[in-house]
Amino acid sequence: SEPAVQTSSAERSKASRKNPRMQMFAYLSQPIVEVQVIGLVFLSCFLQAINTLDDLPSGVHRSIDAIDDICVFIFAVEFFLRWWSAG
């Protein structure tokens, strides 16, 4: 039987620097990124609730729709990057 090979944290970090998937996974796993995505979810929900009010001017509705489109785009990119980095 061969002896178990232990890798140091320096070796692991060196390997992860070479692998862009691991770098992206590590970046997306940071608590600040998680909090920002959750905040974006809450913002999107809040804007959708506000957008149901009929008394708002049409310009406000258009602005909310534009911001929501940006949120959906960010969600799609974040989802793709999480899928890609986990593979």
C-alpha positions as CSV (number, residue, x, y, z in Angstrom):
1,S,0.0,0.0,0.0
2,E,1.2,3.5,-0.9
3,P,1.5,6.2,1.7
4,A,-1.3,8.8,1.7
5,V,-0.2,12.0,-0.1
6,Q,-1.1,15.2,1.7
7,T,-1.3,18.4,-0.1
8,S,-0.6,21.7,1.6
9,S,-2.9,24.7,1.4
10,A,-0.2,26.4,-0.8
11,E,-0.3,23.6,-3.3
12,R,-4.1,23.7,-3.4
13,S,-4.1,27.4,-3.9
14,K,-1.5,27.1,-6.6
15,A,-3.6,24.5,-8.4
16,S,-6.8,26.6,-8.0
17,R,-5.0,29.7,-9.5
18,K,-4.3,27.7,-12.6
19,N,-7.9,26.5,-13.0
20,P,-10.4,29.3,-14.0
21,R,-13.3,27.1,-13.0
22,M,-12.0,26.8,-9.5
23,Q,-11.3,30.5,-9.3
24,M,-14.8,31.4,-10.4
25,F,-16.3,28.8,-7.9
26,A,-14.2,30.4,-5.1
27,Y,-15.2,33.9,-6.1
28,L,-19.0,33.0,-6.3
29,S,-18.7,31.2,-2.9
30,Q,-17.6,34.4,-1.1
31,P,-20.1,35.6,1.5
32,I,-20.1,39.1,0.1
33,V,-21.1,37.8,-3.4
34,E,-23.8,35.6,-1.8
35,V,-25.2,38.6,0.1
36,Q,-25.2,40.8,-3.0
37,V,-27.1,38.2,-5.0
38,I,-29.6,37.8,-2.2
39,G,-30.0,41.6,-2.1
40,L,-30.6,41.6,-5.8
41,V,-33.4,39.0,-5.4
42,F,-35.0,41.2,-2.7
43,L,-34.7,44.3,-4.9
44,S,-36.3,42.4,-7.8
45,C,-39.2,41.2,-5.6
46,F,-39.7,44.7,-4.2
47,L,-39.8,46.3,-7.7
48,Q,-42.2,43.7,-9.0
49,A,-44.5,44.5,-6.0
50,I,-44.3,48.2,-6.7
51,N,-44.9,47.7,-10.4
52,T,-48.3,46.3,-9.6
53,L,-49.5,49.8,-8.4
54,D,-51.6,51.4,-11.1
55,D,-51.2,55.0,-9.7
56,L,-47.6,55.2,-10.8
57,P,-46.6,57.2,-13.8
58,S,-45.8,55.2,-16.9
59,G,-42.2,56.4,-16.8
60,V,-41.8,54.8,-13.4
61,H,-43.2,51.5,-14.8
62,R,-40.7,51.7,-17.7
63,S,-37.8,52.3,-15.3
64,I,-38.9,49.4,-13.1
65,D,-39.1,47.2,-16.1
66,A,-35.6,48.2,-17.3
67,I,-34.1,47.6,-13.8
68,D,-35.9,44.2,-13.7
69,D,-34.4,43.3,-17.1
70,I,-31.0,44.1,-15.8
71,C,-31.6,41.9,-12.7
72,V,-32.8,39.0,-14.9
73,F,-29.6,39.4,-17.0
74,I,-27.4,39.3,-13.9
75,F,-29.3,36.3,-12.5
76,A,-28.8,34.5,-15.8
77,V,-25.1,35.3,-15.9
78,E,-24.6,34.3,-12.3
79,F,-26.5,31.0,-12.9
80,F,-24.4,30.2,-15.9
81,L,-21.2,30.9,-14.1
82,R,-22.2,28.7,-11.1
83,W,-23.1,25.9,-13.5
84,W,-19.9,26.3,-15.5
85,S,-17.6,26.5,-12.4
86,A,-19.3,23.5,-10.7
87,G,-18.7,21.3,-13.8
